[in-house]
Amino acid sequence: MSAHVACRLEELASGAARRFDFEGRSIAVVRIGDDVYAIGDTCSHADVSLSEGEVLADGKEIECWKHGSAFSLETGEPLTLPAIQPVPVYAASVVDGNIVISLDTTLNGSGS
């Protein structure tokens, strides 16, 4: 199993995103309350880091800061234009206070 500890849960504020690089993949790790999400960090519309965008907690979304495309943190699907392609979503969990990301497979079948 290809699992990686990103950070301690308390090191990531609720409503925040942070970029981590594992096995050549850039992952945006997002915390909303006690829930954590892991999504490919690169917007599918442009080569822009999603972790630098705004977390929209109510809709479980992250918005690309450059062109405004919002992506579902649960499915990776783009919810607004101009992006039309999904980004990969990975399994994220909290284990013993650590945020753990599994890179074994994407949850939505998008590329790795």
N, CA, C and O atoms as a GROMACS GRO file, in nm:
protein
  448
    1MET      N    1   0.085  -0.118   0.000
    1MET     CA    2   0.000   0.000   0.000
    1MET      C    3   0.088   0.124   0.000
    1MET      O    4   0.184   0.133   0.077
    2SER      N    5   0.056   0.217  -0.086
    2SER     CA    6   0.133   0.339  -0.100
    2SER      C    7   0.065   0.451  -0.022
    2SER      O    8  -0.007   0.533  -0.079
    3ALA      N    9   0.087   0.453   0.110
    3ALA     CA   10   0.026   0.554   0.196
    3ALA      C   11   0.134   0.645   0.250
    3ALA      O   12   0.246   0.602   0.280
    4HIS      N   13   0.100   0.773   0.261
    4HIS     CA   14   0.196   0.874   0.306
    4HIS      C   15   0.132   0.963   0.411
    4HIS      O   16   0.015   1.001   0.398
    5VAL      N   17   0.207   0.996   0.514
    5VAL     CA   18   0.162   1.093   0.613
    5VAL      C   19   0.190   1.232   0.558
    5VAL      O   20   0.304   1.265   0.526
    6ALA      N   21   0.085   1.313   0.547
    6ALA     CA   22   0.101   1.450   0.498
    6ALA      C   23   0.145   1.541   0.613
    6ALA      O   24   0.244   1.613   0.601
    7CYS      N   25   0.071   1.538   0.722
    7CYS     CA   26   0.102   1.622   0.838
    7CYS      C   27   0.009   1.580   0.951
    7CYS      O   28  -0.077   1.494   0.934
    8ARG      N   29   0.025   1.642   1.065
    8ARG     CA   30  -0.068   1.622   1.177
    8ARG      C   31  -0.196   1.698   1.145
    8ARG      O   32  -0.191   1.804   1.082
    9LEU      N   33  -0.310   1.647   1.187
    9LEU     CA   34  -0.438   1.711   1.162
    9LEU      C   35  -0.438   1.855   1.212
    9LEU      O   36  -0.487   1.945   1.144
   10GLU      N   37  -0.384   1.877   1.332
   10GLU     CA   38  -0.387   2.012   1.389
   10GLU      C   39  -0.296   2.110   1.316
   10GLU      O   40  -0.304   2.230   1.341
   11GLU      N   41  -0.209   2.061   1.228
   11GLU     CA   42  -0.120   2.150   1.152
   11GLU      C   43  -0.189   2.210   1.029
   11GLU      O   44  -0.134   2.298   0.964
   12LEU      N   45  -0.308   2.161   0.998
   12LEU     CA   46  -0.384   2.213   0.883
   12LEU      C   47  -0.516   2.268   0.936
   12LEU      O   48  -0.599   2.193   0.986
   13ALA      N   49  -0.533   2.397   0.924
   13ALA     CA   50  -0.653   2.463   0.976
   13ALA      C   51  -0.776   2.420   0.895
   13ALA      O   52  -0.766   2.391   0.776
   14SER      N   53  -0.891   2.417   0.961
   14SER     CA   54  -1.015   2.388   0.891
   14SER      C   55  -1.040   2.497   0.788
   14SER      O   56  -1.025   2.616   0.816
   15GLY      N   57  -1.078   2.456   0.666
   15GLY     CA   58  -1.101   2.550   0.558
   15GLY      C   59  -0.976   2.585   0.480
   15GLY      O   60  -0.977   2.676   0.396
   16ALA      N   61  -0.868   2.513   0.508
   16ALA     CA   62  -0.740   2.541   0.442
   16ALA      C   63  -0.698   2.425   0.354
   16ALA      O   64  -0.742   2.311   0.371
   17ALA      N   65  -0.611   2.456   0.258
   17ALA     CA   66  -0.551   2.355   0.169
   17ALA      C   67  -0.400   2.374   0.171
   17ALA      O   68  -0.350   2.486   0.187
   18ARG      N   69  -0.329   2.264   0.155
   18ARG     CA   70  -0.183   2.270   0.147
   18ARG      C   71  -0.135   2.166   0.047
   18ARG      O   72  -0.190   2.056   0.039
   19ARG      N   73  -0.034   2.201  -0.028
   19ARG     CA   74   0.023   2.112  -0.129
   19ARG      C   75   0.129   2.022  -0.067
   19ARG      O   76   0.212   2.065   0.013
   20PHE      N   77   0.123   1.894  -0.106
   20PHE     CA   78   0.224   1.796  -0.069
   20PHE      C   79   0.264   1.721  -0.195
   20PHE      O   80   0.182   1.703  -0.285
   21ASP      N   81   0.389   1.678  -0.203
   21ASP     CA   82   0.437   1.601  -0.317
   21ASP      C   83   0.476   1.462  -0.270
   21ASP      O   84   0.561   1.446  -0.182
   22PHE      N   85   0.412   1.362  -0.332
   22PHE     CA   86   0.439   1.222  -0.301
   22PHE      C   87   0.456   1.146  -0.431
   22PHE      O   88   0.372   1.155  -0.520
   23GLU      N   89   0.565   1.071  -0.442
   23GLU     CA   90   0.588   0.984  -0.557
   23GLU      C   91   0.568   1.058  -0.690
   23GLU      O   92   0.509   1.004  -0.783
   24GLY      N   93   0.616   1.180  -0.697
   24GLY     CA   94   0.607   1.258  -0.820
   24GLY      C   95   0.469   1.318  -0.847
   24GLY      O   96   0.446   1.372  -0.955
   25ARG      N   97   0.378   1.308  -0.752
   25ARG     CA   98   0.244   1.364  -0.768
   25ARG      C   99   0.225   1.480  -0.671
   25ARG      O  100   0.262   1.472  -0.554
   26SER      N  101   0.168   1.588  -0.721
   26SER     CA  102   0.132   1.701  -0.636
   26SER      C  103  -0.012   1.684  -0.592
   26SER      O  104  -0.102   1.669  -0.674
   27ILE      N  105  -0.031   1.685  -0.460
   27ILE     CA  106  -0.163   1.660  -0.401
   27ILE      C  107  -0.202   1.780  -0.315
   27ILE      O  108  -0.122   1.827  -0.234
   28ALA      N  109  -0.324   1.829  -0.334
   28ALA     CA  110  -0.378   1.932  -0.245
   28ALA      C  111  -0.454   1.860  -0.135
   28ALA      O  112  -0.550   1.787  -0.162
   29VAL      N  113  -0.411   1.880  -0.012
   29VAL     CA  114  -0.479   1.820   0.104
   29VAL      C  115  -0.563   1.930   0.167
   29VAL      O  116  -0.512   2.038   0.198
   30VAL      N  117  -0.691   1.901   0.187
   30VAL     CA  118  -0.786   2.001   0.235
   30VAL      C  119  -0.852   1.948   0.361
   30VAL      O  120  -0.888   1.831   0.371
   31ARG      N  121  -0.868   2.039   0.458
   31ARG     CA  122  -0.939   2.003   0.580
   31ARG      C  123  -1.064   2.089   0.592
   31ARG      O  124  -1.059   2.212   0.578
   32ILE      N  125  -1.176   2.023   0.618
   32ILE     CA  126  -1.301   2.091   0.649
   32ILE      C  127  -1.353   2.028   0.778
   32ILE      O  128  -1.402   1.915   0.776
   33GLY      N  129  -1.342   2.099   0.888
   33GLY     CA  130  -1.378   2.043   1.017
   33GLY      C  131  -1.285   1.927   1.049
   33GLY      O  132  -1.163   1.941   1.046
   34ASP      N  133  -1.343   1.811   1.078
   34ASP     CA  134  -1.263   1.692   1.105
   34ASP      C  135  -1.247   1.604   0.981
   34ASP      O  136  -1.186   1.497   0.989
   35ASP      N  137  -1.301   1.647   0.867
   35ASP     CA  138  -1.290   1.571   0.743
   35ASP      C  139  -1.170   1.619   0.663
   35ASP      O  140  -1.138   1.738   0.662
   36VAL      N  141  -1.103   1.525   0.596
   36VAL     CA  142  -0.989   1.558   0.512
   36VAL      C  143  -1.010   1.503   0.372
   36VAL      O  144  -1.074   1.399   0.354
   37TYR      N  145  -0.956   1.574   0.274
   37TYR     CA  146  -0.971   1.538   0.134
   37TYR      C  147  -0.835   1.551   0.067
   37TYR      O  148  -0.752   1.632   0.108
   38ALA      N  149  -0.813   1.470  -0.038
   38ALA     CA  150  -0.690   1.477  -0.115
   38ALA      C  151  -0.727   1.478  -0.263
   38ALA      O  152  -0.794   1.387  -0.311
   39ILE      N  153  -0.683   1.580  -0.332
   39ILE     CA  154  -0.720   1.600  -0.472
   39ILE      C  155  -0.595   1.640  -0.548
   39ILE      O  156  -0.508   1.708  -0.493
   40GLY      N  157  -0.585   1.600  -0.675
   40GLY     CA  158  -0.472   1.642  -0.756
   40GLY      C  159  -0.458   1.794  -0.750
   40GLY      O  160  -0.558   1.865  -0.761
   41ASP      N  161  -0.338   1.842  -0.731
   41ASP     CA  162  -0.316   1.985  -0.706
   41ASP      C  163  -0.316   2.070  -0.832
   41ASP      O  164  -0.315   2.193  -0.822
   42THR      N  165  -0.318   2.011  -0.949
   42THR     CA  166  -0.309   2.089  -1.072
   42THR      C  167  -0.444   2.100  -1.139
   42THR      O  168  -0.507   1.999  -1.171
   43CYS      N  169  -0.489   2.224  -1.161
   43CYS     CA  170  -0.616   2.249  -1.230
   43CYS      C  171  -0.610   2.184  -1.368
   43CYS      O  172  -0.508   2.192  -1.437
   44SER      N  173  -0.719   2.119  -1.409
   44SER     CA  174  -0.721   2.051  -1.538
   44SER      C  175  -0.738   2.150  -1.654
   44SER      O  176  -0.722   2.110  -1.770
   45HIS      N  177  -0.767   2.274  -1.626
   45HIS     CA  178  -0.781   2.376  -1.731
   45HIS      C  179  -0.649   2.443  -1.760
   45HIS      O  180  -0.617   2.473  -1.876
   46ALA      N  181  -0.571   2.468  -1.657
   46ALA     CA  182  -0.442   2.535  -1.672
   46ALA      C  183  -0.347   2.479  -1.568
   46ALA      O  184  -0.391   2.422  -1.468
   47ASP      N  185  -0.221   2.495  -1.590
   47ASP     CA  186  -0.119   2.442  -1.500
   47ASP      C  187  -0.106   2.532  -1.378
   47ASP      O  188  -0.007   2.604  -1.363
   48VAL      N  189  -0.209   2.527  -1.290
   48VAL     CA  190  -0.217   2.616  -1.175
   48VAL      C  191  -0.243   2.531  -1.051
   48VAL      O  192  -0.319   2.434  -1.055
   49SER      N  193  -0.179   2.567  -0.940
   49SER     CA  194  -0.193   2.493  -0.816
   49SER      C  195  -0.329   2.520  -0.750
   49SER      O  196  -0.361   2.635  -0.718
   50LEU      N  197  -0.408   2.415  -0.732
   50LEU     CA  198  -0.538   2.430  -0.667
   50LEU      C  199  -0.525   2.462  -0.519
   50LEU      O  200  -0.612   2.527  -0.462
   51SER      N  201  -0.417   2.418  -0.456
   51SER     CA  202  -0.402   2.444  -0.312
   51SER      C  203  -0.386   2.592  -0.282
   51SER      O  204  -0.398   2.633  -0.166
   52GLU      N  205  -0.358   2.673  -0.382
   52GLU     CA  206  -0.349   2.817  -0.364
   52GLU      C  207  -0.484   2.885  -0.378
   52GLU      O  208  -0.496   3.006  -0.357
   53GLY      N  209  -0.586   2.807  -0.414
   53GLY     CA  210  -0.720   2.862  -0.433
   53GLY      C  211  -0.800   2.863  -0.304
   53GLY      O  212  -0.750   2.829  -0.197
   54GLU      N  213  -0.926   2.902  -0.318
   54GLU     CA  214  -1.015   2.914  -0.203
   54GLU      C  215  -1.089   2.782  -0.178
   54GLU      O  216  -1.138   2.720  -0.271
   55VAL      N  217  -1.095   2.742  -0.053
   55VAL     CA  218  -1.174   2.626  -0.012
   55VAL      C  219  -1.317   2.674   0.015
   55VAL      O  220  -1.339   2.764   0.096
   56LEU      N  221  -1.413   2.614  -0.054
   56LEU     CA  222  -1.554   2.647  -0.036
   56LEU      C  223  -1.615   2.535   0.048
   56LEU      O  224  -1.667   2.437  -0.005
   57ALA      N  225  -1.607   2.552   0.180
   57ALA     CA  226  -1.640   2.446   0.274
   57ALA      C  227  -1.784   2.397   0.262
   57ALA      O  228  -1.809   2.277   0.268
   58ASP      N  229  -1.879   2.487   0.245
   58ASP     CA  230  -2.020   2.447   0.240
   58ASP      C  231  -2.049   2.348   0.128
   58ASP      O  232  -2.130   2.257   0.145
   59GLY      N  233  -1.983   2.366   0.013
   59GLY     CA  234  -2.006   2.277  -0.100
   59GLY      C  235  -1.901   2.169  -0.116
   59GLY      O  236  -1.906   2.091  -0.212
   60LYS      N  237  -1.804   2.163  -0.023
   60LYS     CA  238  -1.692   2.069  -0.033
   60LYS      C  239  -1.623   2.083  -0.169
   60LYS      O  240  -1.609   1.987  -0.245
   61GLU      N  241  -1.579   2.207  -0.196
   61GLU     CA  242  -1.518   2.241  -0.324
   61GLU      C  243  -1.388   2.317  -0.300
   61GLU      O  244  -1.364   2.372  -0.193
   62ILE      N  245  -1.304   2.317  -0.404
   62ILE     CA  246  -1.187   2.404  -0.406
   62ILE      C  247  -1.191   2.478  -0.539
   62ILE      O  248  -1.220   2.421  -0.643
   63GLU      N  249  -1.161   2.608  -0.532
   63GLU     CA  250  -1.170   2.694  -0.650
   63GLU      C  251  -1.031   2.732  -0.697
   63GLU      O  252  -0.947   2.776  -0.618
   64CYS      N  253  -1.008   2.717  -0.826
   64CYS     CA  254  -0.882   2.758  -0.887
   64CYS      C  255  -0.874   2.911  -0.882
   64CYS      O  256  -0.967   2.980  -0.925
   65TRP      N  257  -0.764   2.963  -0.832
   65TRP     CA  258  -0.749   3.107  -0.814
   65TRP      C  259  -0.734   3.181  -0.946
   65TRP      O  260  -0.761   3.301  -0.953
   66LYS      N  261  -0.690   3.112  -1.051
   66LYS     CA  262  -0.659   3.182  -1.177
   66LYS      C  263  -0.782   3.210  -1.262
   66LYS      O  264  -0.801   3.323  -1.308
   67HIS      N  265  -0.865   3.108  -1.285
   67HIS     CA  266  -0.980   3.126  -1.375
   67HIS      C  267  -1.114   3.096  -1.309
   67HIS      O  268  -1.218   3.110  -1.373
   68GLY      N  269  -1.113   3.055  -1.182
   68GLY     CA  270  -1.238   3.039  -1.109
   68GLY      C  271  -1.307   2.905  -1.120
   68GLY      O  272  -1.417   2.890  -1.068
   69SER      N  273  -1.248   2.807  -1.187
   69SER     CA  274  -1.311   2.674  -1.191
   69SER      C  275  -1.313   2.615  -1.051
   69SER      O  276  -1.213   2.620  -0.979
   70ALA      N  277  -1.427   2.560  -1.013
   70ALA     CA  278  -1.440   2.493  -0.884
   70ALA      C  279  -1.445   2.343  -0.907
   70ALA      O  280  -1.506   2.297  -1.004
   71PHE      N  281  -1.381   2.267  -0.819
   71PHE     CA  282  -1.377   2.121  -0.829
   71PHE      C  283  -1.434   2.060  -0.702
   71PHE      O  284  -1.410   2.110  -0.592
   72SER      N  285  -1.510   1.952  -0.716
   72SER     CA  286  -1.560   1.878  -0.602
   72SER      C  287  -1.444   1.808  -0.532
   72SER      O  288  -1.365   1.740  -0.597
   73LEU      N  289  -1.435   1.824  -0.402
   73LEU     CA  290  -1.331   1.755  -0.326
   73LEU      C  291  -1.359   1.606  -0.314
   73LEU      O  292  -1.269   1.528  -0.288
   74GLU      N  293  -1.485   1.568  -0.333
   74GLU     CA  294  -1.524   1.428  -0.321
   74GLU      C  295  -1.509   1.350  -0.451
   74GLU      O  296  -1.477   1.231  -0.449
   75THR      N  297  -1.530   1.415  -0.565
   75THR     CA  298  -1.527   1.344  -0.693
   75THR      C  299  -1.420   1.393  -0.789
   75THR      O  300  -1.384   1.322  -0.884
   76GLY      N  301  -1.368   1.514  -0.766
   76GLY     CA  302  -1.271   1.572  -0.858
   76GLY      C  303  -1.334   1.634  -0.981
   76GLY      O  304  -1.264   1.692  -1.064
   77GLU      N  305  -1.465   1.624  -0.994
   77GLU     CA  306  -1.535   1.677  -1.111
   77GLU      C  307  -1.534   1.830  -1.109
   77GLU      O  308  -1.551   1.890  -1.003
   78PRO      N  309  -1.515   1.892  -1.225
   78PRO     CA  310  -1.526   2.037  -1.231
   78PRO      C  311  -1.673   2.077  -1.218
   78PRO      O  312  -1.760   2.016  -1.280
   79LEU      N  313  -1.700   2.177  -1.139
   79LEU     CA  314  -1.836   2.221  -1.114
   79LEU      C  315  -1.868   2.351  -1.186
   79LEU      O  316  -1.984   2.388  -1.201
   80THR      N  317  -1.764   2.420  -1.230
   80THR     CA  318  -1.780   2.543  -1.306
   80THR      C  319  -1.677   2.549  -1.418
   80THR      O  320  -1.570   2.488  -1.408
   81LEU      N  321  -1.710   2.620  -1.522
   81LEU     CA  322  -1.617   2.641  -1.634
   81LEU      C  323  -1.509   2.741  -1.591
   81LEU      O  324  -1.532   2.817  -1.496
   82PRO      N  325  -1.395   2.743  -1.655
   82PRO     CA  326  -1.368   2.684  -1.785
   82PRO      C  327  -1.319   2.539  -1.781
   82PRO      O  328  -1.308   2.478  -1.888
   83ALA      N  329  -1.288   2.483  -1.666
   83ALA     CA  330  -1.241   2.343  -1.661
   83ALA      C  331  -1.354   2.249  -1.701
   83ALA      O  332  -1.470   2.268  -1.662
   84ILE      N  333  -1.320   2.145  -1.779
   84ILE     CA  334  -1.418   2.045  -1.817
   84ILE      C  335  -1.372   1.903  -1.785
   84ILE      O  336  -1.450   1.808  -1.795
   85GLN      N  337  -1.245   1.887  -1.748
   85GLN     CA  338  -1.190   1.756  -1.714
   85GLN      C  339  -1.174   1.745  -1.562
   85GLN      O  340  -1.135   1.842  -1.497
   86PRO      N  341  -1.203   1.627  -1.506
   86PRO     CA  342  -1.184   1.608  -1.361
   86PRO      C  343  -1.036   1.600  -1.325
   86PRO      O  344  -0.950   1.580  -1.411
   87VAL      N  345  -1.008   1.616  -1.197
   87VAL     CA  346  -0.875   1.594  -1.143
   87VAL      C  347  -0.882   1.472  -1.052
   87VAL      O  348  -0.989   1.440  -1.000
   88PRO      N  349  -0.770   1.402  -1.032
   88PRO     CA  350  -0.775   1.281  -0.948
   88PRO      C  351  -0.806   1.313  -0.802
   88PRO      O  352  -0.769   1.417  -0.749
   89VAL      N  353  -0.875   1.219  -0.740
   89VAL     CA  354  -0.908   1.228  -0.597
   89VAL      C  355  -0.851   1.102  -0.531
   89VAL      O  356  -0.866   0.991  -0.583
   90TYR      N  357  -0.788   1.119  -0.417
   90TYR     CA  358  -0.724   1.009  -0.346
   90TYR      C  359  -0.788   0.988  -0.210
   90TYR      O  360  -0.848   1.080  -0.154
   91ALA      N  361  -0.775   0.868  -0.158
   91ALA     CA  362  -0.828   0.838  -0.025
   91ALA      C  363  -0.746   0.914   0.079
   91ALA      O  364  -0.623   0.912   0.078
   92ALA      N  365  -0.817   0.980   0.169
   92ALA     CA  366  -0.753   1.055   0.277
   92ALA      C  367  -0.822   1.017   0.408
   92ALA      O  368  -0.944   1.003   0.412
   93SER      N  369  -0.743   1.001   0.513
   93SER     CA  370  -0.801   0.965   0.642
   93SER      C  371  -0.712   1.022   0.753
   93SER      O  372  -0.600   1.067   0.729
   94VAL      N  373  -0.766   1.019   0.873
   94VAL     CA  374  -0.690   1.060   0.990
   94VAL      C  375  -0.661   0.934   1.070
   94VAL      O  376  -0.753   0.865   1.113
   95VAL      N  377  -0.532   0.906   1.091
   95VAL     CA  378  -0.489   0.788   1.164
   95VAL      C  379  -0.395   0.835   1.275
   95VAL      O  380  -0.289   0.892   1.248
   96ASP      N  381  -0.435   0.809   1.400
   96ASP     CA  382  -0.354   0.850   1.515
   96ASP      C  383  -0.315   0.998   1.509
   96ASP      O  384  -0.204   1.035   1.546
   97GLY      N  385  -0.407   1.082   1.462
   97GLY     CA  386  -0.383   1.226   1.456
   97GLY      C  387  -0.309   1.273   1.333
   97GLY      O  388  -0.287   1.393   1.316
   98ASN      N  389  -0.269   1.180   1.246
   98ASN     CA  390  -0.198   1.214   1.123
   98ASN      C  391  -0.293   1.208   1.003
   98ASN      O  392  -0.379   1.120   0.997
   99ILE      N  393  -0.277   1.300   0.909
   99ILE     CA  394  -0.349   1.292   0.782
   99ILE      C  395  -0.270   1.198   0.692
   99ILE      O  396  -0.154   1.223   0.661
  100VAL      N  397  -0.337   1.089   0.650
  100VAL     CA  398  -0.272   0.987   0.569
  100VAL      C  399  -0.339   0.984   0.432
  100VAL      O  400  -0.461   0.979   0.421
  101ILE      N  401  -0.256   0.988   0.327
  101ILE     CA  402  -0.304   0.987   0.189
  101ILE      C  403  -0.260   0.857   0.124
  101ILE      O  404  -0.143   0.819   0.131
  102SER      N  405  -0.355   0.788   0.060
  102SER     CA  406  -0.325   0.665  -0.012
  102SER      C  407  -0.321   0.695  -0.162
  102SER      O  408  -0.417   0.747  -0.218
  103LEU      N  409  -0.210   0.662  -0.226
  103LEU     CA  410  -0.193   0.687  -0.369
  103LEU      C  411  -0.216   0.562  -0.452
  103LEU      O  412  -0.196   0.565  -0.574
  104ASP      N  413  -0.259   0.453  -0.390
  104ASP     CA  414  -0.274   0.327  -0.463
  104ASP      C  415  -0.364   0.341  -0.585
  104ASP      O  416  -0.329   0.295  -0.694
  105THR      N  417  -0.478   0.401  -0.568
  105THR     CA  418  -0.570   0.423  -0.679
  105THR      C  419  -0.641   0.555  -0.658
  105THR      O  420  -0.655   0.603  -0.545
  106THR      N  421  -0.686   0.613  -0.768
  106THR     CA  422  -0.766   0.732  -0.754
  106THR      C  423  -0.910   0.688  -0.729
  106THR      O  424  -0.951   0.581  -0.775
  107LEU      N  425  -0.984   0.768  -0.658
  107LEU     CA  426  -1.122   0.735  -0.625
  107LEU      C  427  -1.217   0.758  -0.742
  107LEU      O  428  -1.329   0.707  -0.741
  108ASN      N  429  -1.173   0.836  -0.842
  108ASN     CA  430  -1.260   0.868  -0.953
  108ASN      C  431  -1.210   0.817  -1.087
  108ASN      O  432  -1.269   0.846  -1.190
  109GLY      N  433  -1.102   0.740  -1.087
  109GLY     CA  434  -1.051   0.684  -1.211
  109GLY      C  435  -0.972   0.781  -1.296
  109GLY      O  436  -0.930   0.744  -1.405
  110SER      N  437  -0.952   0.905  -1.251
  110SER     CA  438  -0.872   1.001  -1.327
  110SER      C  439  -0.727   0.958  -1.322
  110SER      O  440  -0.688   0.876  -1.239
  111GLY      N  441  -0.649   1.013  -1.412
  111GLY     CA  442  -0.507   0.978  -1.421
  111GLY      C  443  -0.433   0.995  -1.292
  111GLY      O  444  -0.482   1.060  -1.199
  112SER      N  445  -0.315   0.935  -1.284
  112SER     CA  446  -0.236   0.944  -1.162
  112SER      C  447  -0.118   1.034  -1.176
  112SER      O  448  -0.041   1.051  -1.080
   0.00000   0.00000   0.00000
